[in-house]
Amino acid sequence: MFKIEVLGTGCAKCTKLEENARKAADELGVEYEILKVKDVNDIMNYGVMITPALVVNGVVKVAGKVPSVEEVKKMING
Amino acid sequence: MGDCACNSGTKLIYSCSGVADVGEIADRTVRLLRKEGFAQGSCIAAVGAGLPGYVQSAKGADVNITVDGCPVACSRRILENIGITPVSYIVTEMGFKKGSTPVTTEVIEAVCANIREGKMDKPKEKTFVLSGGGCGCGGNC
């Protein structure tokens, strides 16, 4: 089970990142849950200074960018 | 925290926070610039420690700015170690001498002004006389 978190306050890029993450996980066929983290303190606890950010199983994989579906797949697998 | 990257031109700024006078000046300069909104502050120690949130934030920023006290340039080198070339400012290259520069509002404002204006030149060395305190090495120990 992969725990995927999308960190951001809800802007268009955050929405796009969630969409890409969902698509990537679906295409990989893995079991997952996606959580949206909007609370600034929760985001800060990850040390993330710029959003959107993607966290997979507790590890920040990217911040300040929207990775492509293929890039997210590598982040989930890596 | 920060800005959402929907806003273009995300700038992160770091200081070396070294123990000498110029390190303290770098630290206080960055705190002042952060407060006035020149850039968003981040922690160079956390980047050096390899904490993923800070490392990825540095990689995702449009511009990373380092303010080091001296030419050892620890904060710049920490970013270079993760493949980032920051805009680098060094307090001693602005004419302030390590070990004999008082940490005053005037000095900090002068360093801030150089950074705000993007000045990378090296003005004539400024000298100060310290009134005492500390171990007496003048910040060189």
Backbone of each chain as ProteinMPNN parsed JSONL, in Angstrom:
{"seq_chain_A": "MFKIEVLGTGCAKCTKLEENARKAADELGVEYEILKVKDVNDIMNYGVMITPALVVNGVVKVAGKVPSVEEVKKMING", "coords_chain_A": {"N_chain_A": [[0.846, -1.195, 0.0], [0.703, 2.078, -0.99], [1.284, 5.235, 0.387], [0.312, 8.232, -0.633], [0.908, 11.621, -0.644], [-0.305, 14.821, -1.358], [0.948, 17.92, -1.182], [-0.143, 21.137, -0.549], [-1.873, 24.252, -0.93], [-4.13, 24.198, -2.424], [-4.145, 25.129, -5.052], [-4.181, 25.517, -8.684], [-1.989, 24.071, -9.649], [-1.555, 22.249, -7.619], [-3.831, 20.698, -7.851], [-3.424, 19.614, -10.356], [-1.148, 18.11, -9.86], [-2.14, 16.207, -8.098], [-3.88, 14.905, -9.79], [-2.088, 13.824, -11.682], [-0.638, 12.132, -9.998], [-2.557, 10.307, -9.18], [-3.212, 9.146, -11.625], [-0.757, 8.019, -12.33], [-0.389, 6.12, -10.286], [-2.585, 4.502, -10.749], [-1.965, 3.532, -13.311], [0.292, 2.073, -12.732], [-0.818, 0.121, -11.292], [-0.832, -0.265, -8.569], [-1.64, -0.639, -5.077], [-3.042, 2.04, -3.342], [-3.34, 5.093, -1.415], [-4.511, 8.417, -1.549], [-3.756, 11.441, -0.083], [-4.713, 14.751, 0.646], [-2.851, 17.42, 1.705], [-3.329, 20.305, 3.278], [-2.885, 21.993, 5.348], [-0.777, 24.473, 6.567], [1.1, 24.149, 8.639], [1.365, 21.384, 8.763], [2.468, 20.966, 6.281], [4.883, 22.333, 6.571], [6.082, 20.712, 8.435], [7.145, 18.736, 6.933], [9.3, 19.972, 5.948], [8.997, 21.312, 3.647], [9.254, 24.043, 1.564], [8.206, 25.226, -0.629], [5.296, 24.896, -2.572], [3.394, 23.128, -5.147], [3.876, 19.9, -3.545], [5.057, 16.527, -3.537], [4.644, 13.635, -1.669], [5.753, 10.433, -0.966], [5.058, 7.617, 0.781], [5.955, 8.929, 3.104], [8.256, 10.267, 2.312], [9.572, 13.154, 0.871], [9.294, 13.768, -2.481], [9.274, 15.606, -4.555], [9.202, 19.17, -4.935], [7.607, 22.269, -5.519], [7.178, 21.885, -8.182], [5.373, 20.396, -10.919], [5.433, 17.19, -11.546], [5.509, 14.986, -14.431], [3.225, 12.331, -15.417], [4.726, 10.053, -15.96], [7.077, 10.658, -14.608], [6.137, 10.706, -12.004], [5.497, 8.056, -11.69], [8.027, 6.894, -11.567], [8.84, 8.015, -9.179], [7.139, 6.829, -7.386], [7.887, 4.185, -7.619], [10.539, 4.4, -6.937]], "CA_chain_A": [[0.0, 0.0, 0.0], [1.47, 3.335, -1.05], [0.62, 6.433, 0.92], [0.73, 9.362, -1.467], [0.37, 12.883, -0.126], [-0.122, 16.0, -2.198], [1.041, 19.061, -0.27], [-0.417, 22.42, -1.201], [-3.056, 24.914, -0.38], [-5.303, 23.985, -3.274], [-4.088, 25.887, -6.308], [-4.329, 24.72, -9.908], [-0.866, 23.135, -9.766], [-1.791, 21.167, -6.649], [-4.871, 19.849, -8.438], [-2.794, 18.884, -11.469], [-0.244, 17.12, -9.274], [-2.977, 15.114, -7.587], [-4.382, 14.188, -10.973], [-0.973, 13.028, -12.224], [-0.283, 11.088, -9.032], [-3.622, 9.29, -9.251], [-3.066, 8.454, -12.901], [0.479, 7.22, -12.261], [-0.624, 4.963, -9.407], [-3.524, 3.629, -11.461], [-1.265, 2.855, -14.415], [1.21, 1.085, -12.141], [-1.657, -0.945, -10.731], [-0.496, -0.494, -7.157], [-2.638, -0.242, -4.078], [-2.6, 3.327, -2.815], [-4.297, 6.091, -0.945], [-4.006, 9.767, -1.766], [-4.219, 12.417, 0.916], [-4.37, 16.142, 0.34], [-2.393, 18.106, 2.922], [-3.468, 21.743, 3.013], [-2.501, 22.778, 6.526], [0.585, 24.986, 6.404], [1.982, 23.544, 9.64], [1.647, 20.009, 8.342], [3.388, 21.063, 5.135], [6.179, 22.739, 7.118], [6.678, 19.579, 9.144], [7.909, 17.966, 5.95], [10.424, 20.79, 5.495], [8.703, 21.814, 2.304], [9.183, 25.502, 1.563], [7.397, 25.67, -1.761], [4.324, 23.882, -3.002], [2.959, 21.843, -4.615], [4.901, 18.892, -3.286], [4.563, 15.151, -3.528], [5.28, 12.78, -0.661], [5.398, 9.021, -1.12], [5.431, 6.858, 1.983], [6.644, 9.779, 4.075], [9.459, 10.899, 1.77], [9.288, 14.207, -0.114], [9.916, 13.406, -3.765], [9.433, 16.794, -5.386], [8.539, 20.367, -4.393], [7.631, 23.434, -6.404], [7.043, 21.485, -9.583], [4.371, 19.36, -11.183], [6.059, 16.169, -12.386], [4.616, 14.293, -15.368], [2.751, 11.016, -14.939], [5.863, 9.123, -16.019], [8.004, 11.007, -13.512], [5.527, 10.281, -10.735], [5.632, 6.588, -11.628], [9.393, 6.599, -11.079], [8.905, 8.415, -7.771], [6.42, 5.809, -6.602], [8.709, 2.968, -7.625], [11.876, 4.643, -6.382]], "C_chain_A": [[0.886, 1.251, 0.0], [0.633, 4.47, -0.477], [1.178, 7.632, 0.152], [0.072, 10.626, -0.929], [0.69, 14.016, -1.09], [-0.185, 17.214, -1.264], [0.782, 20.355, -1.04], [-1.726, 22.981, -0.708], [-4.269, 24.863, -1.302], [-5.324, 24.758, -4.57], [-4.215, 24.938, -7.499], [-3.206, 23.691, -10.04], [-1.022, 21.962, -8.799], [-2.795, 20.17, -7.229], [-4.282, 18.996, -9.557], [-1.865, 17.793, -10.934], [-1.028, 15.932, -8.726], [-3.477, 14.246, -8.74], [-3.291, 13.281, -11.543], [-0.606, 11.875, -11.301], [-1.297, 9.942, -9.094], [-3.471, 8.451, -10.525], [-1.85, 7.526, -12.875], [0.258, 5.959, -11.428], [-1.577, 3.97, -10.074], [-2.806, 2.843, -12.553], [-0.273, 1.816, -13.901], [0.451, -0.098, -11.549], [-1.345, -1.256, -9.275], [-1.663, -0.078, -6.253], [-2.161, 1.059, -3.439], [-3.742, 4.099, -2.18], [-3.67, 7.453, -1.184], [-4.622, 10.696, -0.727], [-3.815, 13.81, 0.458], [-4.022, 16.85, 1.648], [-2.404, 19.61, 2.656], [-3.009, 22.612, 4.185], [-1.023, 23.175, 6.439], [1.553, 24.358, 7.408], [2.334, 22.104, 9.296], [2.633, 19.994, 7.176], [4.796, 21.398, 5.625], [6.879, 21.576, 7.829], [7.449, 18.651, 8.212], [9.136, 18.74, 5.464], [10.21, 21.357, 4.103], [8.486, 23.321, 2.363], [8.347, 26.038, 0.412], [6.488, 24.531, -2.208], [3.987, 24.099, -4.476], [4.139, 20.91, -4.348], [4.251, 17.522, -3.224], [5.364, 14.337, -2.526], [4.804, 11.349, -0.873], [5.947, 8.261, 0.08], [6.325, 7.672, 2.926], [7.882, 10.5, 3.572], [9.07, 11.925, 0.7], [10.041, 13.885, -1.403], [10.144, 14.602, -4.663], [8.7, 17.944, -4.701], [8.662, 21.489, -5.407], [7.482, 23.129, -7.872], [5.883, 20.513, -9.716], [5.02, 18.324, -12.104], [5.024, 15.517, -13.303], [4.18, 12.96, -14.762], [3.914, 10.026, -14.916], [6.861, 9.396, -14.885], [7.443, 10.555, -12.165], [5.634, 8.762, -10.581], [6.996, 6.204, -11.078], [9.512, 6.944, -9.597], [8.205, 7.381, -6.887], [7.278, 4.536, -6.51], [10.04, 3.153, -6.915], [11.818, 4.905, -4.906]], "O_chain_A": [[1.713, 1.44, 0.892], [-0.542, 4.641, -0.803], [2.351, 7.987, 0.276], [-1.147, 10.697, -0.779], [1.816, 14.144, -1.571], [-1.211, 17.498, -0.647], [1.42, 20.622, -2.059], [-2.566, 22.277, -0.147], [-5.317, 25.426, -0.985], [-6.389, 25.017, -5.129], [-4.339, 23.724, -7.338], [-3.44, 22.57, -10.491], [-0.666, 20.828, -9.12], [-2.624, 18.957, -7.11], [-4.598, 17.813, -9.689], [-1.802, 16.693, -11.484], [-0.613, 14.783, -8.879], [-3.49, 13.018, -8.659], [-3.54, 12.114, -11.849], [-0.301, 10.774, -11.76], [-0.931, 8.767, -9.065], [-3.586, 7.226, -10.503], [-1.915, 6.389, -13.343], [0.668, 4.866, -11.82], [-1.396, 2.757, -9.975], [-3.012, 1.639, -12.701], [-0.029, 0.802, -14.556], [1.011, -1.173, -11.336], [-1.566, -2.372, -8.807], [-2.529, 0.713, -6.626], [-1.002, 1.165, -3.038], [-4.921, 3.806, -2.378], [-2.459, 7.628, -1.044], [-5.836, 10.727, -0.527], [-2.714, 14.017, -0.051], [-4.822, 16.868, 2.584], [-1.58, 20.119, 1.895], [-2.776, 23.811, 4.03], [-0.145, 22.331, 6.262], [2.699, 24.067, 7.065], [3.463, 21.661, 9.51], [3.51, 19.134, 7.092], [5.778, 20.822, 5.157], [8.106, 21.475, 7.822], [8.299, 17.878, 8.652], [9.919, 18.227, 4.665], [11.151, 21.826, 3.463], [7.643, 23.812, 3.114], [7.842, 27.159, 0.465], [6.877, 23.363, -2.214], [4.274, 25.171, -5.008], [5.242, 21.109, -4.857], [3.07, 17.379, -2.905], [6.595, 14.348, -2.533], [3.604, 11.087, -0.95], [7.148, 8.269, 0.348], [7.31, 7.169, 3.467], [8.498, 11.264, 4.315], [8.342, 11.616, -0.243], [11.264, 13.748, -1.408], [11.093, 14.623, -5.446], [7.718, 17.738, -3.988], [9.689, 21.639, -6.068], [7.641, 24.01, -8.716], [5.466, 19.887, -8.742], [5.142, 18.555, -13.307], [3.831, 15.496, -13.001], [4.7, 12.525, -13.734], [4.065, 9.256, -13.968], [7.411, 8.47, -14.288], [8.18, 10.083, -11.3], [5.835, 8.252, -9.479], [7.116, 5.312, -10.238], [10.2, 6.251, -8.847], [8.646, 7.105, -5.771], [7.372, 3.907, -5.456], [10.603, 2.207, -6.365], [12.852, 5.13, -4.277]]}, "seq_chain_B": "MGDCACNSGTKLIYSCSGVADVGEIADRTVRLLRKEGFAQGSCIAAVGAGLPGYVQSAKGADVNITVDGCPVACSRRILENIGITPVSYIVTEMGFKKGSTPVTTEVIEAVCANIREGKMDKPKEKTFVLSGGGCGCGGNC", "coords_chain_B": {"N_chain_B": [[6.752, 28.749, 5.618], [5.846, 29.321, 2.687], [5.54, 29.93, -0.446], [3.235, 29.14, -2.891], [4.003, 27.501, -5.849], [2.646, 28.419, -7.987], [2.886, 31.053, -8.118], [5.142, 32.852, -9.944], [8.761, 32.883, -10.042], [9.926, 31.942, -7.619], [11.927, 32.481, -4.865], [14.489, 31.346, -2.815], [16.297, 31.908, 0.159], [19.381, 31.609, 1.916], [21.507, 31.432, 4.803], [24.933, 31.22, 5.943], [25.349, 31.233, 8.64], [27.613, 31.206, 10.233], [30.083, 31.119, 12.929], [31.698, 33.311, 13.359], [31.984, 36.953, 13.339], [31.222, 37.869, 10.761], [29.7, 35.75, 9.902], [27.53, 35.899, 11.613], [26.536, 38.317, 10.764], [25.773, 37.617, 8.167], [23.711, 35.838, 8.783], [21.859, 37.503, 10.136], [21.334, 39.299, 8.171], [20.012, 37.741, 6.25], [17.744, 37.049, 7.702], [16.533, 39.539, 7.934], [16.065, 40.251, 5.24], [14.311, 38.237, 4.577], [12.145, 38.828, 6.238], [11.299, 41.221, 5.139], [10.332, 40.384, 2.783], [11.895, 40.001, 0.542], [12.909, 37.55, -0.254], [12.167, 34.076, 0.259], [12.887, 32.477, 3.269], [15.074, 29.721, 3.935], [16.51, 26.708, 5.358], [19.844, 26.127, 5.567], [21.268, 24.212, 6.962], [19.524, 22.091, 7.122], [19.355, 21.363, 4.473], [21.966, 20.536, 4.091], [21.921, 18.375, 5.768], [20.526, 16.678, 4.298], [17.762, 16.475, 4.314], [14.802, 15.558, 2.854], [12.576, 17.304, 2.21], [13.589, 19.915, 2.326], [15.716, 19.726, 0.543], [14.407, 19.088, -1.851], [12.82, 21.341, -2.087], [14.744, 23.298, -2.539], [15.66, 22.44, -5.011], [13.408, 22.843, -6.481], [12.985, 25.545, -6.503], [12.964, 28.704, -8.215], [15.06, 30.471, -7.996], [17.933, 30.286, -5.998], [19.478, 31.756, -3.253], [22.493, 32.44, -1.665], [23.975, 33.583, 1.335], [27.002, 34.052, 2.536], [29.37, 34.331, 5.187], [32.159, 34.38, 4.843], [34.841, 33.588, 2.465], [34.987, 30.816, 2.523], [32.525, 29.856, 2.092], [30.34, 28.087, 2.89], [27.514, 27.708, 2.734], [26.973, 28.102, 0.048], [28.449, 26.004, -1.03], [27.166, 23.787, 0.019], [24.774, 23.803, -1.378], [25.808, 23.492, -3.935], [26.722, 20.93, -3.718], [24.43, 19.463, -4.03], [23.896, 19.838, -6.609], [23.061, 22.387, -7.321], [23.461, 25.677, -8.461], [23.803, 28.49, -6.773], [22.824, 32.008, -6.507], [25.357, 33.811, -5.28], [26.423, 35.503, -2.387], [28.965, 37.072, -0.543], [29.963, 38.148, 2.527], [32.521, 39.142, 3.279], [33.497, 39.846, 0.848], [32.304, 42.131, 0.331], [33.669, 44.089, 1.424], [33.929, 43.914, 4.151], [35.694, 42.906, 7.025], [36.663, 39.767, 8.255], [36.481, 39.049, 11.63], [36.897, 41.591, 12.525], [34.685, 43.168, 12.262], [31.998, 44.933, 13.427], [28.845, 43.704, 14.573], [26.398, 45.35, 13.579], [23.406, 47.324, 13.169], [23.795, 49.077, 11.107], [25.83, 47.912, 9.538], [24.584, 45.517, 8.798], [22.44, 46.505, 7.341], [23.833, 47.65, 5.239], [24.88, 45.392, 3.963], [22.507, 44.127, 3.273], [21.539, 46.023, 1.463], [23.368, 45.8, -0.647], [22.695, 43.259, -1.544], [19.99, 43.499, -2.202], [20.263, 45.228, -4.326], [21.664, 43.692, -5.998], [24.419, 43.765, -6.095], [27.603, 42.671, -6.849], [30.129, 43.413, -6.659], [33.371, 44.317, -5.31], [33.837, 46.446, -2.92], [36.095, 48.926, -1.52], [38.005, 47.82, 1.25], [36.526, 47.839, 4.454], [37.267, 48.974, 7.688], [37.069, 48.281, 11.15], [37.092, 49.008, 14.627], [37.055, 46.875, 17.252], [35.427, 46.843, 20.401], [36.028, 45.045, 22.325], [35.52, 41.954, 24.224], [34.386, 38.502, 24.129], [36.673, 35.85, 23.28], [38.864, 37.186, 22.56], [40.198, 36.743, 20.255], [39.268, 37.962, 18.115], [37.423, 36.813, 16.517], [38.636, 34.984, 14.95], [39.221, 32.484, 15.843]], "CA_chain_B": [[6.436, 28.218, 4.277], [5.931, 29.516, 1.458], [4.755, 30.256, -1.597], [2.787, 28.194, -3.886], [4.797, 27.739, -7.057], [1.831, 29.076, -9.009], [3.497, 32.371, -8.244], [6.427, 32.632, -10.594], [9.918, 33.533, -9.436], [10.157, 31.541, -6.229], [13.311, 32.691, -4.44], [14.828, 30.897, -1.467], [17.557, 32.512, 0.614], [20.034, 30.851, 2.998], [22.73, 32.033, 5.339], [25.86, 30.221, 6.482], [25.215, 31.269, 10.102], [28.899, 30.871, 10.842], [30.245, 31.602, 14.301], [32.427, 34.586, 13.371], [31.14, 38.14, 13.174], [30.635, 37.948, 9.413], [28.646, 34.719, 9.84], [26.35, 36.46, 12.293], [26.007, 39.349, 9.864], [25.073, 36.891, 7.091], [22.477, 35.308, 9.372], [20.896, 38.579, 10.413], [20.965, 39.867, 6.863], [19.003, 36.862, 5.645], [16.491, 37.181, 8.474], [15.922, 40.825, 7.588], [15.565, 40.173, 3.865], [13.135, 37.354, 4.609], [11.024, 39.555, 6.85], [10.769, 42.262, 4.255], [9.73, 39.748, 1.608], [12.81, 39.943, -0.599], [12.943, 36.137, -0.631], [11.672, 33.191, 1.302], [14.011, 31.868, 3.972], [15.124, 28.275, 4.136], [17.572, 26.341, 6.301], [20.954, 25.458, 4.879], [21.669, 23.024, 7.728], [18.611, 21.004, 6.749], [19.771, 20.906, 3.137], [23.203, 19.792, 4.309], [21.587, 17.099, 6.418], [19.866, 15.834, 3.294], [16.331, 16.299, 4.583], [14.216, 15.627, 1.504], [11.703, 18.455, 1.984], [14.429, 21.086, 2.077], [16.487, 19.482, -0.686], [13.505, 19.194, -3.008], [12.4, 22.74, -2.199], [15.851, 24.008, -3.192], [15.686, 22.039, -6.423], [12.206, 23.337, -7.149], [12.935, 27.014, -6.499], [13.479, 29.338, -9.432], [16.359, 31.062, -7.652], [18.449, 30.074, -4.638], [20.453, 32.804, -2.928], [23.236, 32.144, -0.437], [24.752, 34.676, 1.936], [28.053, 33.48, 3.376], [30.179, 35.339, 5.848], [33.53, 34.425, 4.344], [35.015, 32.863, 1.196], [34.821, 29.361, 2.663], [31.261, 29.726, 1.364], [29.711, 26.813, 3.261], [26.141, 27.526, 2.253], [27.02, 27.922, -1.411], [28.971, 24.665, -1.325], [26.134, 22.794, 0.353], [23.856, 23.743, -2.526], [26.541, 22.918, -5.074], [26.801, 19.474, -3.5], [23.219, 18.799, -4.53], [23.745, 20.176, -8.019], [22.444, 23.704, -7.515], [24.374, 26.834, -8.457], [23.029, 29.621, -6.272], [23.362, 33.362, -6.569], [26.168, 33.789, -4.062], [26.945, 36.745, -1.819], [29.911, 36.801, 0.537], [30.082, 39.398, 3.283], [33.895, 39.682, 3.235], [33.749, 40.386, -0.487], [31.652, 43.44, 0.278], [34.559, 45.02, 2.094], [33.931, 43.725, 5.611], [36.791, 42.007, 7.374], [36.344, 38.749, 9.256], [37.173, 39.218, 12.903], [36.964, 42.981, 12.993], [33.502, 43.904, 11.819], [30.939, 44.863, 14.45], [27.521, 43.298, 14.078], [25.522, 46.484, 13.867], [22.307, 47.55, 12.226], [24.351, 49.79, 9.954], [26.535, 46.947, 8.689], [23.591, 44.584, 8.245], [21.687, 47.234, 6.309], [24.724, 47.817, 4.075], [24.924, 44.1, 3.269], [21.169, 43.961, 2.675], [21.425, 46.918, 0.299], [24.136, 45.175, -1.737], [21.962, 42.104, -2.067], [18.781, 44.009, -2.874], [20.652, 45.86, -5.592], [22.381, 42.702, -6.805], [25.819, 44.17, -6.26], [28.548, 41.587, -6.614], [31.485, 43.972, -6.715], [34.107, 44.296, -4.047], [34.274, 47.793, -2.574], [37.291, 49.049, -0.684], [37.839, 47.191, 2.556], [36.147, 48.694, 5.574], [37.878, 48.489, 8.919], [36.396, 48.68, 12.373], [37.814, 48.673, 15.847], [36.146, 46.245, 18.198], [35.646, 47.374, 21.748], [36.379, 43.975, 23.247], [34.553, 40.888, 24.39], [34.709, 37.202, 23.567], [37.946, 35.266, 23.687], [39.932, 38.107, 22.231], [40.85, 36.397, 18.992], [38.689, 38.773, 17.054], [36.556, 36.007, 15.648], [39.441, 34.129, 14.069], [39.526, 31.167, 16.41]], "C_chain_B": [[5.944, 29.339, 3.483], [4.834, 29.663, 0.571], [4.373, 29.033, -2.353], [3.55, 28.523, -5.154], [3.953, 28.247, -8.211], [2.323, 30.494, -9.194], [4.878, 32.15, -8.855], [7.537, 33.318, -9.792], [10.116, 33.203, -7.973], [11.636, 31.681, -5.887], [13.479, 32.185, -3.017], [16.178, 31.494, -1.089], [18.061, 31.783, 1.86], [21.218, 31.653, 3.537], [23.618, 30.943, 5.916], [25.716, 30.117, 7.995], [26.499, 30.845, 10.798], [29.088, 31.572, 12.176], [30.969, 32.945, 14.371], [31.455, 35.75, 13.167], [30.47, 38.187, 11.803], [29.555, 36.872, 9.194], [27.372, 35.212, 10.492], [25.697, 37.538, 11.425], [25.224, 38.687, 8.725], [23.72, 36.399, 7.591], [21.44, 36.409, 9.55], [20.445, 39.278, 9.136], [19.837, 39.043, 6.236], [17.671, 36.973, 6.388], [15.758, 38.473, 8.115], [15.319, 40.786, 6.179], [14.325, 39.29, 3.773], [11.927, 38.104, 5.152], [10.434, 40.601, 5.916], [10.251, 41.703, 2.936], [10.605, 39.714, 0.37], [12.886, 38.515, -1.155], [12.407, 35.326, 0.538], [12.853, 32.497, 1.966], [13.923, 30.351, 3.993], [16.377, 27.96, 4.947], [18.677, 25.547, 5.61], [21.403, 24.205, 5.627], [20.804, 21.831, 7.347], [18.938, 20.471, 5.358], [21.03, 20.049, 3.281], [22.963, 18.429, 4.934], [20.856, 16.153, 5.466], [18.392, 15.602, 3.554], [15.555, 16.551, 3.29], [13.347, 16.851, 1.23], [12.499, 19.699, 1.619], [15.222, 20.931, 0.772], [15.595, 19.668, -1.912], [13.011, 20.622, -3.185], [13.488, 23.56, -2.889], [15.874, 23.703, -4.681], [14.502, 22.601, -7.201], [12.124, 24.85, -7.226], [13.488, 27.567, -7.812], [14.87, 29.915, -9.184], [16.7, 30.688, -6.213], [19.552, 31.098, -4.393], [21.17, 32.401, -1.641], [23.961, 33.4, 0.029], [25.734, 34.027, 2.908], [28.863, 34.606, 4.006], [31.539, 35.502, 5.194], [33.679, 33.545, 3.105], [34.978, 31.337, 1.312], [33.492, 28.95, 2.03], [30.529, 28.412, 1.632], [28.321, 26.656, 2.656], [26.113, 27.354, 0.742], [27.458, 26.495, -1.752], [27.953, 23.566, -1.008], [25.154, 22.668, -0.814], [24.556, 23.145, -3.744], [26.641, 21.403, -4.946], [25.547, 18.739, -3.957], [22.884, 19.274, -5.956], [23.095, 21.519, -8.314], [23.527, 24.778, -7.5], [23.579, 28.048, -8.003], [23.608, 30.965, -6.693], [24.066, 33.549, -5.225], [26.64, 35.179, -3.653], [27.841, 36.38, -0.641], [30.23, 38.12, 1.24], [31.492, 39.986, 3.181], [34.239, 40.254, 1.859], [33.013, 41.711, -0.699], [32.471, 44.47, 1.061], [34.601, 44.894, 3.605], [34.949, 42.657, 5.975], [36.372, 41.034, 8.476], [37.161, 38.989, 10.516], [37.248, 40.649, 13.386], [35.803, 43.822, 12.461], [32.419, 43.808, 12.89], [29.607, 44.476, 13.818], [26.531, 44.391, 14.46], [24.424, 46.58, 12.807], [22.827, 48.195, 10.945], [25.025, 48.809, 8.973], [25.537, 46.009, 8.018], [22.797, 45.267, 7.129], [22.536, 47.429, 5.058], [24.794, 46.521, 3.262], [23.589, 43.838, 2.568], [21.055, 44.789, 1.395], [22.18, 46.338, -0.89], [23.354, 44.033, -2.372], [20.695, 42.55, -2.797], [19.112, 44.556, -4.255], [21.425, 44.903, -6.49], [23.835, 43.041, -7.022], [26.754, 43.019, -5.914], [29.983, 42.103, -6.574], [32.123, 43.975, -5.333], [34.589, 45.707, -3.718], [35.513, 47.763, -1.679], [37.019, 48.505, 0.718], [37.489, 48.207, 3.645], [36.802, 48.134, 6.837], [37.144, 49.063, 10.123], [37.273, 48.309, 13.554], [36.81, 48.091, 16.832], [36.468, 46.724, 19.607], [35.93, 46.276, 22.761], [35.314, 42.912, 23.336], [35.028, 39.599, 23.753], [36.07, 36.725, 24.027], [39.119, 36.167, 23.335], [40.63, 37.804, 20.926], [40.326, 37.236, 17.848], [37.855, 37.975, 16.078], [37.322, 35.068, 14.743], [39.699, 32.734, 14.626], [38.557, 30.117, 15.879]], "O_chain_B": [[5.668, 30.369, 4.099], [3.62, 29.562, 0.751], [5.101, 28.043, -2.431], [3.723, 29.693, -5.496], [4.474, 28.484, -9.3], [2.201, 31.073, -10.273], [5.678, 31.364, -8.347], [7.282, 34.206, -8.979], [10.437, 34.081, -7.171], [12.492, 31.078, -6.534], [12.713, 32.545, -2.124], [17.087, 31.575, -1.915], [17.285, 31.395, 2.733], [21.839, 32.44, 2.822], [23.14, 29.884, 6.324], [25.931, 29.051, 8.573], [26.46, 30.193, 11.842], [28.352, 32.499, 12.515], [30.85, 33.647, 15.375], [30.277, 35.558, 12.867], [29.287, 38.509, 11.697], [28.626, 37.059, 8.408], [26.272, 34.977, 9.992], [24.473, 37.652, 11.363], [24.14, 39.145, 8.365], [22.709, 36.53, 6.902], [20.283, 36.255, 9.159], [19.324, 39.778, 9.041], [18.843, 39.588, 5.757], [16.605, 36.987, 5.772], [14.532, 38.501, 8.006], [14.195, 41.239, 5.965], [13.41, 39.559, 2.994], [10.83, 38.026, 4.6], [9.226, 40.834, 5.906], [9.786, 42.451, 2.076], [10.124, 39.433, -0.728], [12.921, 38.309, -2.368], [12.224, 35.831, 1.645], [13.731, 31.98, 1.275], [12.837, 29.776, 4.061], [17.203, 28.838, 5.193], [18.457, 24.434, 5.132], [21.865, 23.245, 5.011], [21.287, 20.702, 7.26], [18.812, 19.274, 5.098], [21.145, 18.983, 2.676], [23.685, 17.466, 4.677], [20.604, 14.991, 5.786], [17.825, 14.626, 3.063], [15.645, 17.631, 2.704], [13.379, 17.386, 0.122], [12.126, 20.444, 0.712], [15.375, 21.882, 0.005], [15.979, 20.321, -2.882], [12.805, 21.069, -4.314], [13.192, 24.415, -3.724], [16.081, 24.592, -5.508], [14.577, 22.81, -8.412], [11.278, 25.387, -7.941], [14.365, 26.968, -8.433], [15.744, 29.854, -10.049], [15.853, 30.766, -5.323], [20.443, 31.281, -5.223], [20.528, 32.06, -0.647], [24.486, 34.172, -0.774], [25.346, 33.522, 3.961], [29.017, 35.684, 3.431], [32.019, 36.62, 5.011], [32.745, 32.833, 2.736], [34.94, 30.644, 0.296], [33.353, 27.845, 1.504], [30.145, 27.71, 0.697], [27.986, 25.596, 2.127], [25.331, 26.564, 0.214], [26.903, 25.863, -2.651], [27.896, 22.544, -1.691], [24.757, 21.564, -1.188], [23.954, 22.377, -4.495], [26.644, 20.685, -5.946], [25.59, 17.541, -4.239], [21.759, 19.13, -6.432], [22.633, 21.76, -9.429], [24.401, 24.782, -6.633], [22.768, 28.578, -8.762], [24.738, 31.046, -7.174], [23.443, 33.455, -4.168], [27.183, 35.93, -4.463], [27.519, 35.496, 0.154], [30.703, 39.075, 0.623], [31.645, 41.196, 3.014], [35.166, 41.053, 1.728], [33.094, 42.323, -1.765], [32.009, 45.581, 1.32], [35.254, 45.698, 4.271], [35.049, 41.627, 5.308], [35.801, 41.432, 9.492], [38.384, 39.115, 10.464], [37.622, 40.9, 14.532], [35.935, 45.027, 12.242], [31.974, 42.709, 13.221], [29.29, 44.864, 12.693], [25.913, 44.352, 15.524], [24.51, 46.004, 11.722], [22.359, 47.896, 9.846], [24.817, 48.871, 7.762], [25.633, 45.739, 6.821], [22.521, 44.659, 6.095], [22.02, 47.378, 3.941], [24.772, 46.548, 2.032], [23.55, 43.387, 1.423], [20.543, 44.318, 0.379], [21.688, 46.379, -2.018], [23.358, 43.867, -3.592], [20.371, 42.042, -3.87], [18.362, 44.379, -5.215], [21.798, 45.256, -7.608], [24.424, 42.646, -8.028], [26.696, 42.466, -4.816], [30.932, 41.325, -6.467], [31.48, 43.671, -4.328], [35.647, 46.12, -4.193], [35.911, 46.72, -1.161], [35.947, 48.709, 1.287], [38.081, 49.282, 3.733], [36.869, 46.916, 7.008], [36.665, 50.197, 10.097], [38.096, 47.397, 13.472], [35.833, 48.745, 17.197], [37.622, 46.974, 19.952], [36.059, 46.562, 23.952], [34.319, 42.956, 22.613], [35.954, 39.596, 22.942], [36.562, 37.162, 25.067], [40.244, 35.927, 23.772], [41.549, 38.519, 20.527], [40.875, 37.221, 16.746], [37.611, 38.407, 14.952], [36.739, 34.427, 13.868], [40.319, 31.9, 13.966], [38.655, 28.946, 16.244]]}, "name": "protein", "num_of_chains": 2, "seq": "MFKIEVLGTGCAKCTKLEENARKAADELGVEYEILKVKDVNDIMNYGVMITPALVVNGVVKVAGKVPSVEEVKKMINGMGDCACNSGTKLIYSCSGVADVGEIADRTVRLLRKEGFAQGSCIAAVGAGLPGYVQSAKGADVNITVDGCPVACSRRILENIGITPVSYIVTEMGFKKGSTPVTTEVIEAVCANIREGKMDKPKEKTFVLSGGGCGCGGNC"}
